[in-house]
Amino acid sequence: MASVGSMGLWQVVQLLDKDQIAGIEEFYQKCGIPIEVRHYCAEWIEATPWQEVHTETQAQELFHGMLLRLEEKRATIAVAADTFINQLTLQRVIQQLRLTFQSNALQFVESIKACLNAEFSVKEAARKRLEPPLTRNTPGNIMSFGYPSNGVSPGTPAGDENTVRGVDIAKQLQDLHVIGQTMDMDIKNVQQMLEMANCYINEFQRFEYDLNHRVEFQGQMLDSAVLDKKQHLLSNKQKIEVQLRDYIKEISQAQTDLATKHQQTLQLISRVVDAIHIEITRWRRLQQLSGNGGEAEPNLAYLQQWIEAMADIIWMVRQQVTMVTQLRNQVPIATSTPDLGANLINEATQLLNKLVESSFIVEKQPPQVLKTQTKFSSVVRLLVGGRLSIHMNPPQVRAFIISEQQAKSVSRGELGRTITAKEASGDILNNTGFMEYQSQTRALTASFRNMSLKRIKRGDRRGTESVMEEKFTIVYIAEFKLGGAEEIAFSVKTMSLPLVVIVHGNQEASATATILWDNAFADSGRIGFTVPDRVSWKDLTTSLNNKFHQIGALPMTEENLQYLAEKAFPTLPPNPVYDKLQITWSQFNKDTLAHKSFTFWEWFHGIYDLLKRHLKELWNDKLIVGFLGKLTAQEALLNCPQDGTFLLRFSDGELGGISIAWIATHPETHTRQVWHINPFIARDFIIRSLAERVKDFDHLTVLYPCRPKAEAFGKFYERNADHVQRAVRLGYVEAVLINKVTDPVVAAPMNIDNPETPARPDCHDGYPLSPMSSLICSPPPPSIGSQSVVTDDGRGIHVPQISDLLSDLPHSMAIDEDELADFLTRFQDPS
């Protein structure tokens, strides 16, 4: 395989474009050396040690040696119509050289050295352009065909197998580029040979005509001169016939070599196309993992540059084969070489089809949990970009939702060129779009901005499979044609990631579980959407941690993950090796947890959703312990020396709940005990944030283990200055909601510095919030106490609890608790 580094100077020059070659020719003319000298004596000039020539005698010897070679070349040119001009050209070149350098051969040597230095500079520039050094690691340097100089494959760490794989693709593209250019030269040589053969044929036919007509007519005169002429023509005819026979053999061999090169080139192209297809598959897999919060899929720029370069190379080879076939037909010479043109063109077309099909991707995925009657968007992209002039007649793209079974047919290639609306598994509004070309980014994309799933047709489910486990996909189809007289028709398809269709928001959690499992454990080469039923617990926790990463939250700690394992595997013996455990889909999202009415995933998703909506900043500041059992929290707080120490933990029994636990000395028994506030859920934080609620409880003083509350939560306290100013402008008095524990035994000792707090509150039976000691398990979690509204003059107005308000209403008034919570939210707005 030829490379720029191993090619001769003159070979590299011939690979340049027309403008660069014209510049080289102009330089030779300025030096007094005709460019024909360089062409006919290329090997001899490059092999001669010009730097060692220092005397006129040495220079004269080389000068006359070159003239001798030019004379030999002129003498070897066969006698034919078009070569006569070449003979005259060489004769004129020889005369020019003698006139210019006969008396100053050293000047001739200096001129040759200057020309060679210029060519060497051109070769170095070409080498850097076509074959950049693969070991160079300069920041910002970009290799040919879009590969970074450090060899790092997009989205992968340096030093792994992807580095070698990516560099190999770039290197093979470079080699193919050079091979294509050298084959252009081979085709030109074959063209010249065919034209020369045509001249031989015409000359042979002329001699034959003279022998058969003119000489025969003149032969009736029986003139000796006529006989001599006939003998001369016959001799020339025989010479031409021998030369033509030898030339046809040479042409046949050249055509055979060219066909072999094209076959080998197409084999190499096939391997590179397969390698690029693998890289596209890897990109798709990274995109799927990013749906779970993994690292974002790499930029498509490198893939697009590879695909564009590959498309250019395939199209160039296809055009070369077409040209060779046309030359064959223009000069009909009977040779022993079989015509492989049709097969080679067909093979090149198939490779181009495969490349274009692979380059059709979903750049922006539709939501994987898709709710009917809800607007969504997606973007598809053809990575072949502006190549092949596809953007000149933008293709139309249509989108259809299909079932998993239909997706299997698409993967196997069993589906037809297109899909009808009747065959689809649902109706998508605004499902057509045209591709648009962005000249700056070279991106050829079709954007679907206002899609909506109007209706879904569900299939037969397997066994206990629920509707939240049924997977669909959106398939995008585009059809277009390339070429002029010989059009190539393309029908390309690509599918979105699997998605689950829901009709109500309460199905979202279970549908998200299906998508998380599929994204995490799908195999790249699968048919349909099959996934394993049993997976490694360690791999699952990686995906769960990625969900935290997806919302910008800090990852869970080893202690957090151990607590999750204890939740998922409650019956294991003490101190198991959790990394070696396997968890099934049923354990994850079908079987309920022990003594609970919800699954492991439903419990985790409730916490995840709470963090995403309300608690992410507190979690990232490590103010929430989070995954901690009640008994463990009690033990931790009892070991704290200071009363009023508290921690925040996620509830075991309330979906999406977070509770506050704190340590204090009981005023009656004088024993240190732990209390737990009834868990807060998402709608509570719509009314008042968790930081503000912690602020409201004066008996909470130190965040576990020893951080002052104001220092920990101060920056999260709400600033109501804007609300106050707005209320004053509108003639209102600002009011805010505060939280308060109603159990006097719990509240009194925690607020001894507050003069308004009674020294010894009256006790009563049935505390709303009971203590939890180190010896006795606590009763079921009571409800949070009442709330108070504090005006700007410091007066407190009692506000009953939401449940109290509902209990006082007549049964005929059906007011939902959520509606009342929304009302209280609006109550904070002074407008």
N, C-alpha and C positions, 0 to 999 in steps of 0.2 A: 504494500500500500504506500503510494508516494506521499511524501510530506514536503512542505516548503523547505524545511531544514536540509533535506537530502537532495533537493533538485538543483540543477545547474543554474548559473546566473541567467543565461539566455532563456531557459525554460520558464523561470519566474517572470522575466520581462514579458514573455508571450501570454502570461496569464493576466496581465494588467488590462485595464479598460483602454478604450481607444485614445482618450485624452492623455493618459500617462504614456502610452506607447509613442504618441506624437511628440511628447516632450523629450523622450529618449532619442528619437530620430533627429530632432532639432539639435540636441546636444552633440550628436555624432557629426552633423553637418558643420557645426561651429569648429569642431576639432579637425575637419578636413577628411574624415573617414566616412565613406559611403556606408549606409546601414546594411547594404547587401554583403559587404565584407564580413560583418559580424555574423550574419545569418549563415553564410556558406562555410565559414571557418570557425564556427562556434566552439567545437570541442578543442581544436588546436590552440585557439586563442586562450581558452581557460586553462589549458594544460601547460602553457609556456611560462617559465619563471621570469616575467618581465622585470621584476625588482632587482634581478641579478645582472641586468644589462647596463654597462657603464661606458663602453667604448663604441666608436663609430663602426669599427669592424664587426663587433658583435651585433650591432643594430642592423648593419647591411646584410648580414647573414640571415637574420630573422625576416627582414623585409623581402629579400629575394625568395626565401622559403615560402612566404605567404603568397607571393605572386605566382609561384610554381603551382601551388595548390589551387589557386583560382583558375589557372590555365587548364589544369587537369579537370576541374569541375566543368568548365566550358566545353571541353572536348567530350565529356561523357554524356552531355545532354543529347538525347535522341533527336533525330531529324523528324520534326512534325510541325504542323501549321502554327501551333501556339508557342512552341519552344523556341522558334526562331527569334522571337522578341527577347526571350531570356538570354540567348546567346549574344545578341547585340548589347543587352544591358551589361552583361559581365565584361564584354570587350571594352565598353565605355568606362566601367569601374577600374579596370586594369590600367587603362591609359591615364585616368585621373590620378591614380596612386603614383604612377611613374613621374608624372609632371610635378606632383606636389612634394614627394618625399625621396626621389631618386638621389638627390644631392645632399639630403639631410635625414638620414635614417634614424638618428637619435630623436629627432622631433616626432617621427612616426611612432617610436616607442613611447615617448611621453604622452602622445595623444591617446594611444591604446590604454596606457595606465590610467589616464584621467577618465576615460569612458568606463573602464572596469570599476573604478572607485565609485562612479555615479551609479552603476548598476548594483554594486554591493550595497549602497545605501538604500536603493529601492528594494533589494531583497530583504534587508533587515526590517524595513517598514512593513513589507508584506508578511514576513514571518510573525511580527508582533500582532499584525491584524488577523492572520489566519490561524496561527499557532502560538497563543500567548503562553508564557511559562506557567506550568501547572503548580509549581512549588512556591511561586511568589505569593506573599501574604500581605501586600500593601493595603491598608484600609482604604475602602472606597474604590479599589480597582475592580473592574468588571471584565470577565473573560468574554471571548467571542461567544455568540449564541446565548448570552444572558446568564452565564454561570459565575458566581462570585469567585474571586481569586483564591480565597482560603478553602475552596472546595466544599463549603458547607451546603448541604442540600437544604432547600427551603423548609423551615420549621423543624429541623433536626439538629441535635447537638453535634459539634465538631468532633471528629475523630472516630465516629462510628462507621458502620458499613455503608450508610447512606452517602457519606462523603465520597467514598471511592466510586459508588454507583453513579452519583451525579456527575463527577468529573469524567467518568467513562462516557456518559452520554454526550457531554460537551465535546470531548475529544473525537468521538466517532462522527459527530456532526461536522467537525472541522475537516476530518479526513474525507468525508463524503463530498464536502464542498470542493475540495481540491481535486478529487477524482472526477467530479462532474466537469470541472474546467479542463482537465487534461483530456477527457473524452471529447470535449468540443473540438480540441485540436486534432484528435484522431479522426473525427468525422470530416473535418476540413481536408485532411490528408486523403481520406477515402474519396471524397468529392473530387479532389484534384486528379486522383488516379482514375476515377470513372470518366472524367472529362478527357484525360489523356487517352484512355482506352477508346473513347468515342472518336478521337482524332485518328488513332490507328485504324479503326474500322473504316472511317471515311477514306483514309489513304489507301487501304487495301481494296475497298470497293472501286476507287478511282483507277487503280492499276488493273483491276479485273475488267472494268468497263473498257479501258483502252485496249486490253488484249483481245477482248471478245468482239469489239465493234470496229474501232478505228484501224487497228493493225490488220484485221481480217479484210477490211475493205481495201486498204492500201496493198495488201498482200497479193491481190489479183494482178498487180503490176510486176510481181516477182522481182522487185528491186532489192539488191543486196543490202542497201541502207535500211530498208523496211525490215528485213530479217534481223539485222543487228539491233534495231530498235525493239523488236519483239522480244529478242533474247534478253535485252537490258531490262525491259519491263517485267519479264518473267522472273528474272533474278531478283529485282527489287520486291516483287510481290512475295516471293518466297522468304526474303529477309523480314519483310513486314509481318508475314504470317507467323514466323518464328517468334519475333518480338511480341506480337499480339498474344500468342499462346502463353509465353512466359509472363506477360503483364497480367493476363487473366488469372493465372495461378497466384500471382502476387496480390491481386485484388481479392481473390477468393480467400486467401489466408488473412488478409486485413479485415475482411468482413467477418470471418470466423472469430478472429481475436476480439473484434468489437462486440460481437454477440455474446462471447464468453464474459467480457468485461461487464456488459450490461446485466447478464445473469448474476454474476458475483456481486455487482453493486446492489441489485434488487434484493439479494439474500441479506446483505449487510443492512440495507434499509429496513427489511422486515424485522431484523433483530432490534434495531434502534426503535422502530415503531412499537414493538412489544415492550421495550424498556420504558418508553415514554408512557405507554398505557398503564404500566405498573405504577409509575410515579403519579399519574392521574388518580388511580385507584387509592394510592396512599393519601393523596390530598383529600379525596372523598371521605376516607376513614377518619382523618384528622378533623374534618368538618363535622362528622357525626359525633366524635368525642367532644368537640367543643359545644355540642348541644347539651351535654351534661356538665358543662363548666370547665372542661379541659382547656389546654392551650389553644388559642385561636389558630384556625387553619392558616398556613403560610400564604404570603402574597402570590398572586397568580402570574406575576410578571415573568418569572423564570420559565414556568411551564409554557406560557404563551410564546416566548421567544424561541424555545425549543421547537414547539409545534409549527410556528411560522417558518423557521429554518427548514424543518423536515418537509413541510408542504412545498416550499420552493424547490427543494432537491428532487422530490418525487416528480413534480411537474416538469422540471428540467430533463430528467431522465426519460420521462414519457415523450416529451417533445423530441428528444434526441432519437429515440427509437422510431418515432413517426417520420423524422427527416431521413433516416437511413432507409426506411421502407420506400419513401418517395423517390430517393435517389436510385434505388434498385429498379423501380418501375420506369424511371426516366431513361436509364441506360440499360436496356435489356440484354444482359450478357449471361449466357448459360454457364453457371458455375456449379460446383459440387456442394456449395454451402446451402444448407436448408434455410428457408426463410422463417426465422423465429419471431418476426416483427409482431404478428398478431398476438402470439402468446405473451410476449414481453409487455405489450401495451395493456393487455388484459390484466396481467399481474400487477403492473404499476397502478392501474385504475383501482384494483381491489385494495392495494395498500393505501392509496389516497382515501378511499371510502372508509377504511378502518380508522385512519388517523382523524378524519373529520368527525366521524361518529364518536370517537373517544373524546374529542375536544368539546363536545356539546355537554355542558354541565349546568347544574343549578347553583348559581353564585350566591343568591340569597334564598334560603329555604323558607317555604311557608311554615306557619306554626305547626309544631308536631302534635299539639293538642288543639284540634280545630273544632270550634263551636259553630254549629249551623246558624245561618242568618247573621253572621258576623263578618265584617269586612276584614280582609287580609291582603298581603302583597307578597310577591316573589319576583326574582330576577333570574333569567337564564342567559348564558353567555356561550358564544362560539369562539373558542380560543384560537382558531385559525386566523381570527382578526381580519385585517384588511387584505390578506393574501387571497389569491385566486379570483379577485374582483367580485367576491360574493356580495360585498356591501353596495356594489353598483346597482343591484336589483334586490333590495332588502327582502329576505324571506319572511313569510308569515309564520307565526308560531301559535299553535293551539294547545290548550291544556284540558286534560280530562282526569277525573278521579276514578281509580280502578281498584279492584279488590286484590288481596294477596294472591289469589289463584291466578288472576289476570297478570299480575306482576311476574309470576313465575313464567308465564308464556312469553312475556316480553324478554325476560332474561335468556330464555332458550331460543329466542328468535322465531317463535312459532306464531306470534301475532302478525297480522298483515302490515302493509305499509302505513296504514292509518287506523283510527278508531272512530266509530260513529257515536253520536250522542246516545243512541239506544243501547249500545254495548257498554257504555260507562256505568259506574256504580252510583252515580249521583249527578246532579245538575249544578254546574258552576257558572255563575253570572260573570260577564266580562272576561271570558276565557280565551280571547284572541288578542294578539299583539304583533307588531312588526319590529324587526330588529333595526336598531339604530347604531350608526358607527361614530365613535368619538375619536377624532383624528389625533388628539393629544395623547390619549392613553392607548389608542389602537384597539379599544374594546368594542366588540360587536355584541350588543346585548338587546334583549327584549324585556321590558319592565311591565309587570302586571300589578297595577297600583290599587285597583278597586275590585278585587275578586271577592266573591261571596258564595259559600256553599248553600244553595237553596234547599236541596233535598238529598238524602242519602238512602241508598238501597243496601240493606244488610243481608249477608248471606247466612248459610247454616253454620252455627257455631259447634265446635267440638266439645263434647262432654260437658264439663262444668264451666266452660269458658263464658265470661260475661261480655257485654257489649264494650266494656272498657279495655278488653284484651284483643278485640278485633282490629286488625291493622289494614290501612289503606295506603295508597300513594297517589301522587299526582304525576301523570306522565305528560311530558311536553314533546310535541311533534312538529318538525319543520321539514319542508320540501323545497328544493331549489335545483337549478341546473347550472352547469359550467360549460365553457367552450363555445365555439362558433358552430361550424358545420357539423362537427362530431360532438354533440352535446353529451355531457355526463350527468345523469340524474342522481340526486342524493335524496334520501329519506332518512333523517336522523331522529333519534328518540333519546330522551334521558328521563330518569325518574327522580322524584324527590325522596328524601328520607322517609321512612315509615311514619305514618301519622295515625292518631286515634281520633275518631269523630265523636263529639259529645253534643248533647242538646240542652244540658243544664249545668250550672256551675258546680253543683255538688258531686258531679262525676269527674271533676278535674283532677282530684288527688289520685284516684285509682288509675286514670288515664295517664297521668304523669309517671306513675310507677311502671306502667307498660313501656313507655318511651325510654325511661332511664335504663331499664333492664336491656332493651333492644340496643340502645346506643352503646352501652358499656360492653356487651358480650356478643355483638354480631360478628360473624366471620366475613372477611372481605370477599371471599369467593362463593358465598352462599347463594342458593337459588330460592327466591322468595324471601321471607322474613323469619326463617327458622332461627331459634336461639336455644342454648342449652337450658335445661330445667334446673340444673344444679351447678353452682359456681363457687369459686373460692371466696370465703368471707373477707380475706385481705383485699381482693380485687373489688369487692362490693364497697368496702369502706373507702377505697380510693375514689370511687364514683360519688359516694356520699360527701366526701370532703370536697370534691370538685363542684358539687352543688353550692357549697359555701363560697368557693372561689368565684362562682358564676355571679353571685350577688355582691361581690367585693368584701366578703367577710373573711376574717382570719380562719385558717384551718383548725379543725378539732385537734386537741392534744391526745397523747397516748392514753391518758386517764379517761378522757371523753370517749374514745373508741372502745376502751375496755368496758365502760359502762353500757355502751350500745350493745356490745357482745353479750353482756349479762342479761340485757333485755331480750335479745333475739334467741339466746340459748339458756333459759332459766333452769333447766334440769341437769346441767353439766356438773361434774365433780369440781371441787375447789382447785384453783390455780391451773386451769387448762391452757394449752397452747392455742390461742385463738387464731393465729395465722394459718394453722393447718386445718381449720374447720371448713366445712362446706355448708352452704345454705341453699335451700330450694326456693323456687318461686312461691310455693304455697306458704312457706315460713315467712317469706318477705311480705306478701300482700294478699294472702287468702285466709290463713289461719289467724284467729284472734289471739292476742297475748293472754297469759294466764290471768284469770279473774278480771278481764277487761272485755269491753265490747268492740274494740278496734284492733287493727292489725299493727305490726311493727312499723310498716311504711306510713300508715295513717298517723301514727303517733309522731314519727320523725318529720313527716311533711308538715304537720301542724306547727312544730317548732321552727322548721325552716321558713314557713310562710310568715310566722310571727317576727322572726329576725329580719326577713326581707322588708316587711312593711314598717316595722316600728323600732326594732332593737339593734340594728346593725352597728350603729356608732357606739353604743354601750358595750356590745360584744367585742368590737375591735379595740376598745380601750381597756379590755379585760376587767370590766366591772361585773360581768355575769359569770359565775362559776358554771352554771348551766346544767350539764349532765351529771347530776349527783342525786343519789337516793335520799329519802327522808332520814333514815337511820344514820347514814354516813354524814349527812349535814349536821345532825344532832351531835354526833361524836366530835366533829370538827369544832363546833361552836362551844361545846362544854370544855374544851381544852384552851379556849381563849380566856385570858385573865380579866378582860375588861367587859363589864356589862354594857349592853347596847351594841355589841358587835353583831353584824348581820351579813347575810349573803343572799344572792339571788340564784334560784335554781328552777329548772324547768319541771313542770308538774308531771307526775307519773300517771295521774288519773284523769286529768283534764286535757283534752286535745288542744294544742296551741296555747297552753297556759304557763304562766311563770309565777312563782310564789316567793315571798320574802320570809326568811327564817332568821330569828335573832335570839340572843341569850340575855337573860336578866335574872336578878334575884327576886324571888317571890316575896312580897311584903309581909305575908302572914307566916309562911313556913320558913322563910329565910334560907331557902334552898335555891340554887341556881338551876333555872329551867329554860327550855327552848320552846318558843312559840312559832307557829306558821300561819301567815295570813292566807286567806282563801285566794286561790290563783286568779291573777288578772288574765284576761284574754284580749284579742285584738280590738274588739269594739270598745273596751275600757280605755285603750290608748287613743282612740279617736276623740274621746272626751278630754282626757288629760294624760300627758306623757308619763312614762315610768319614772323618769328623773324627778318630775314634779311631785309625783305620789310619794317617792322616797323622801323628798324634802318635807312633805306635809307631816310625816311621822317623826315627831321630835324625839321620841325614845330610841330612834335608830341613830347612832352617833358614829360608829366606826365600821367601815367596810372590811369584811374579812380579808386578810388576817389582822391588819393594823393600819388601815388607811383612813384618815378623817373623811367623814361623809362630804363635807363642803368641798374639800380638795378633789375628791373623786368625781362628784356629780355637778360641781358648781358651774362648769362651762355649758352644761346641758339644761340648766334652769331656763325656763322661758322668760323672755323679756316682753313685758306687757306695756311698755311705754307708748308704743304706737296705738294700742287699743285704748289706753287711757286718754291720750290726746284726741283720738277720734270721738270717744264718748263725750268728752268735754265740749268739743265743737258742736256736737248734736244735742247738747243739753241733758246728757245722761250722767249717772254715777256708775263708775266701773265696778263690776262684780266678778269674782272668780270662784271656781269650785275648788274645794280642798277635801282631802281624805282624812279620816279620823277613825281610830280604833275605839269601838264603843264599850269594850270590856274595861271597867274602871280599875280592876286589879292589875291588868296588863299595862294600862296607860299611865296610872298615877306615878309609880316610882321612876318612870323613865323621864319625867319632866319636872324634876325637883327644883330646877332653877326658874321655872315659870311661876310668877306670883299668882296668876289666875287659876292655877291648878290646886284643887283641894288637897290638904295634907293627908286625909284619910277618907276616901270616897266610900259611899255605902255599897255594900256587896249584895248581890242577889243571886238567885239560883239560875242555872241555864245560861252561862256566859255565851255570848255569840262567838267568842274565840277562846278556846281552852288552851291551857298550858300543856307542854309536853316535857316530862321529866326524863332523867336518865334511866329510871327504873320502870316507869309505867308507859305503855303505849298510849298515844293520844287518841281521842275520839275522832269520828269523821270530821273532815275540815269544815268549820262553820263558815257562814257568809261574812263578807266584809261589813264593817259597821256603816253607820249613816254618814252622809256628807254634809258639809256646811258651806254656806256662801258667806264670804267676808267682804264687806263694803270697804270703800276707801277711808272711812272714818274709824275702822277697826271693829265695828259691831258685827256680831255673828248672827246669822239667820239660819235656823235649822232647815235642812232640805231632806225630806224622807228618801229612803232607798227606793230604787226603781221598782223592786218587787213589792214594797209597801204601797207605792202609788197604784200599782196594778191591782193589788188585793182590795183596795178601797173602792174600785170602780164597780158599777153594776155589771152583772153577767151579760147583759144585752149589748154592752159596749165592747166590741172586739178590737182592742188596741194591742198591737204586738210590742214586745219588749224592745226589739230593735228600733221600731218607729219612735218609741219614747226616748231611746238613747240618742237618736238623731236630733230629736227636739232639744235635749239637754245640750247637745253640741252647738246648736244654733243659739242657745241661751247665752253662751259665752260671747257671742258677737253683739256689741252694743248697738249695731244698726237695727 
